[in-house]
């Protein structure tokens, strides 16, 4: 079984989806990408998540993020499932989803991405809990992985918060502290260029004082550079 680690190149693959065949790298293009996996169609928790993704689709677009789901089921079943997803979300049952669902009935993609043990591929009726969130940057580098059990629905405000942090830290070379939210202070690494610090942090950089005497933790305010996260 492959084991994807952060900073690995996200593997490319071709797949049949509810919107036709596609290559995952071509689909993500120059955008950030999120792949959310599901153990099968007509699963209760996943139905609520996919409906939520429809409602939040514009928020992903604002962040230049392309969505795609994967289900260990057939394309025909996924197309039928879409009607239930739309119905739960309060949409036209016959409307297409704004994102595709990959049909991975033989579980080959799930194995490639390290979500299913190879020995379980041919096991009929196995309740596979392929419940991953993969976040991929425009260079197709894996930047974040979240894994949920079958009983726990994904919390999308945290996914948005993580994306906002990834994009902010990638652009400005800073970090975000525990419980950070957009418009909050950021962690400024030691050795940050003074001229860049003066531009980003007009109120200066605050160095935390510790008993050790070490100056490894410092903060700066850069509200004008940050996006707002959803709150509902």
C-alpha positions as CSV (number, residue, x, y, z in Angstrom):
1,X,0.0,0.0,0.0
2,X,1.4,3.4,-0.9
3,X,1.8,5.9,1.9
4,X,1.3,9.5,0.9
5,X,3.2,12.0,3.0
6,X,2.9,15.7,3.2
7,X,5.0,17.4,0.5
8,X,4.8,14.3,-1.7
9,X,3.7,14.8,-5.3
10,X,0.1,13.9,-5.4
11,X,-0.3,11.0,-7.9
12,X,-2.0,11.6,-11.2
13,X,-4.6,9.2,-12.4
14,X,-7.4,9.0,-14.9
15,X,-10.9,8.2,-13.6
16,X,-14.5,7.9,-14.7
17,X,-16.7,10.4,-13.0
18,X,-20.2,11.7,-13.0
19,X,-19.0,14.4,-15.4
20,X,-17.0,12.1,-17.7
21,X,-13.5,10.8,-17.7
22,X,-10.8,13.1,-16.4
23,X,-7.2,13.3,-15.3
24,X,-6.9,14.5,-11.7
25,X,-3.9,16.8,-12.4
26,X,-5.6,18.3,-15.5
27,X,-8.8,18.8,-13.5
28,X,-7.1,20.7,-10.7
29,X,-5.1,22.7,-13.2
30,X,-3.5,25.7,-11.7
31,X,-5.9,25.8,-8.8
32,X,-5.6,24.3,-5.3
33,X,-7.5,21.0,-5.2
34,X,-9.5,19.1,-2.6
35,X,-10.4,15.4,-3.0
36,X,-12.9,14.1,-0.4
37,X,-13.3,10.3,-0.2
38,X,-16.4,8.3,0.6
39,X,-16.9,4.5,1.3
40,X,-19.9,4.2,-1.0
41,X,-23.0,5.8,-2.4
42,X,-26.2,6.3,-0.4
43,X,-24.3,6.5,2.9
44,X,-25.9,8.8,5.4
45,X,-23.1,11.0,6.7
46,X,-21.6,11.4,3.3
47,X,-24.9,12.5,1.9
48,X,-25.0,15.4,4.3
49,X,-21.4,16.3,3.5
50,X,-21.9,16.3,-0.3
51,X,-25.0,18.5,0.1
52,X,-23.0,20.9,2.2
53,X,-20.3,21.0,-0.4
54,X,-22.9,22.3,-2.9
55,X,-24.0,25.1,-0.5
56,X,-20.3,26.1,0.1
57,X,-19.1,25.7,-3.5
58,X,-18.7,29.5,-4.0
59,X,-16.6,29.7,-0.9
60,X,-14.2,27.2,-2.4
61,X,-14.2,29.1,-5.6
62,X,-13.2,32.3,-3.8
63,X,-10.2,30.5,-2.5
64,X,-9.3,29.1,-6.0
65,X,-10.0,25.6,-4.8
66,X,-11.4,22.9,-7.1
67,X,-13.5,20.2,-5.5
68,X,-13.8,16.5,-6.4
69,X,-15.3,13.6,-4.5
70,X,-14.5,9.9,-4.8
71,X,-16.9,7.0,-3.9
72,X,-16.0,3.3,-3.9
73,X,-19.1,2.7,-6.0
74,X,-20.3,2.7,-9.6
75,X,-20.9,5.7,-11.8
76,X,-24.5,4.7,-12.3
77,X,-25.1,4.6,-8.5
78,X,-23.4,7.9,-8.0
79,X,-25.7,9.5,-10.6
80,X,-28.7,8.2,-8.7
81,X,-27.2,9.3,-5.4
82,X,-27.0,12.9,-6.7
83,X,-30.8,13.1,-6.6
84,X,-30.7,12.3,-2.9
85,X,-27.9,14.7,-2.2
86,X,-29.7,17.6,-3.9
87,X,-33.0,16.7,-2.2
88,X,-31.3,16.8,1.2
89,X,-29.7,20.1,0.4
90,X,-33.0,21.6,-0.8
91,X,-32.1,21.8,-4.4
92,X,-33.6,20.5,-7.7
93,X,-33.1,16.7,-7.5
94,X,-32.3,16.6,-11.2
95,X,-29.7,19.3,-11.1
96,X,-26.0,18.3,-11.7
97,X,-23.6,18.7,-8.8
98,X,-21.1,21.6,-9.3
99,X,-18.3,19.1,-8.8
100,X,-17.7,15.6,-10.1
101,X,-17.8,12.3,-8.1
102,X,-15.1,9.7,-9.1
103,X,-16.4,6.2,-9.5
104,X,-13.8,3.9,-7.9
105,X,-15.8,0.7,-7.8
106,X,-12.8,-1.6,-8.1
107,X,-11.1,0.5,-5.3
108,X,-7.9,0.8,-7.3
109,X,-7.6,4.6,-6.8
110,X,-8.3,4.2,-3.1
111,X,-5.4,1.8,-2.9
112,X,-3.2,4.2,-4.9
113,X,-3.9,6.9,-2.4
114,X,-3.3,4.7,0.6
115,X,-6.9,4.7,1.8
116,X,-7.6,0.9,1.5
117,X,-5.3,-2.0,2.1
118,X,-4.6,-3.9,-1.1
119,X,-5.8,-7.2,0.5
120,X,-9.2,-5.7,1.1
121,X,-9.8,-4.7,-2.6
122,X,-11.6,-7.9,-3.6
123,X,-13.5,-8.4,-0.3
124,X,-17.2,-8.2,-1.2
125,X,-19.4,-6.1,1.0
126,X,-16.6,-4.8,3.2
127,X,-17.7,-1.5,4.9
128,X,-14.6,0.5,3.9
129,X,-14.1,3.7,5.8
130,X,-12.3,5.7,3.1
131,X,-12.9,9.1,4.6
132,X,-10.0,11.2,3.7
133,X,-9.6,14.9,2.8
134,X,-6.6,15.6,0.6
135,X,-5.6,19.2,0.0
136,X,-3.2,19.7,-3.0
137,X,-1.5,22.9,-4.0
138,X,-1.2,24.2,-7.6
139,X,2.1,22.4,-8.0
140,X,0.3,19.1,-7.2
141,X,2.1,18.8,-3.9
142,X,0.1,17.2,-1.0
143,X,-0.2,19.9,1.7
144,X,-2.8,18.5,4.1
145,X,-4.5,15.2,5.0
146,X,-7.5,14.8,7.3
147,X,-9.0,11.4,8.1
148,X,-12.5,11.0,9.6
149,X,-14.2,7.9,10.9
150,X,-17.5,6.9,9.3
151,X,-19.5,8.2,12.2
152,X,-18.1,11.8,12.2
153,X,-19.1,14.3,9.5
154,X,-16.5,16.7,8.3
155,X,-16.4,20.2,9.8
156,X,-16.1,22.5,6.8
157,X,-15.2,25.7,8.8
158,X,-12.0,23.9,9.9
159,X,-11.2,22.9,6.3
160,X,-11.6,26.5,5.2
161,X,-9.5,27.7,8.1
162,X,-6.7,25.2,7.1
163,X,-6.9,26.3,3.5
164,X,-6.7,30.0,4.5
165,X,-3.7,29.2,6.6
166,X,-2.0,27.2,3.9
167,X,-2.5,29.9,1.3
168,X,-1.5,32.7,3.7
169,X,1.7,31.0,4.9
170,X,2.7,30.0,1.4
171,X,2.4,33.6,0.1
172,X,4.0,35.5,3.0
173,X,6.4,33.0,4.6
174,X,4.8,33.1,8.1
175,X,3.1,30.5,10.2
176,X,-0.2,30.4,12.2
177,X,-0.6,29.6,15.8
178,X,-3.0,27.3,17.7
179,X,-6.6,28.3,17.1
180,X,-5.6,30.9,14.5
181,X,-8.4,32.4,12.4
182,X,-8.2,34.8,9.5
183,X,-7.5,38.3,10.6
184,X,-5.6,37.0,13.6
185,X,-2.0,37.6,14.4
186,X,0.6,35.3,12.7
187,X,3.9,33.7,13.8
188,X,6.9,35.5,12.3
189,X,9.9,33.2,11.9
190,X,13.3,34.2,13.2
191,X,15.4,35.8,10.5
192,X,12.4,37.2,8.7
193,X,13.7,40.0,6.3
194,X,13.5,43.3,8.1
195,X,12.3,45.2,5.0
196,X,9.5,42.7,4.5
197,X,8.6,42.8,8.1
198,X,8.3,46.6,8.0
199,X,5.9,46.3,5.0
200,X,3.7,43.5,6.4
201,X,3.7,44.4,10.1
202,X,3.4,48.2,10.4
203,X,2.9,47.9,14.2
204,X,6.1,46.0,14.5
205,X,6.9,42.4,15.6
206,X,6.3,41.3,19.3
207,X,8.9,38.9,20.7
208,X,7.5,36.6,23.4
209,X,9.6,36.6,26.6
210,X,10.4,33.1,28.0
211,X,12.3,31.9,31.1
212,X,14.7,30.2,28.7
213,X,15.7,33.6,27.3
214,X,15.2,32.3,23.8
215,X,13.5,34.5,21.2
216,X,12.1,31.8,19.0
217,X,8.4,33.0,19.2
218,X,7.3,36.3,17.7
219,X,4.0,37.6,16.4
220,X,2.9,40.2,13.9
221,X,-0.5,41.7,12.8
222,X,-1.2,41.6,9.1
223,X,-5.0,41.9,8.8
224,X,-5.0,43.6,5.5
225,X,-3.4,40.6,3.8
226,X,-5.9,38.0,5.0
227,X,-9.2,36.5,3.8
228,X,-12.3,36.0,6.0
229,X,-13.3,32.5,6.8
230,X,-17.0,31.4,6.6
231,X,-18.8,31.4,9.9
232,X,-21.9,29.4,9.0
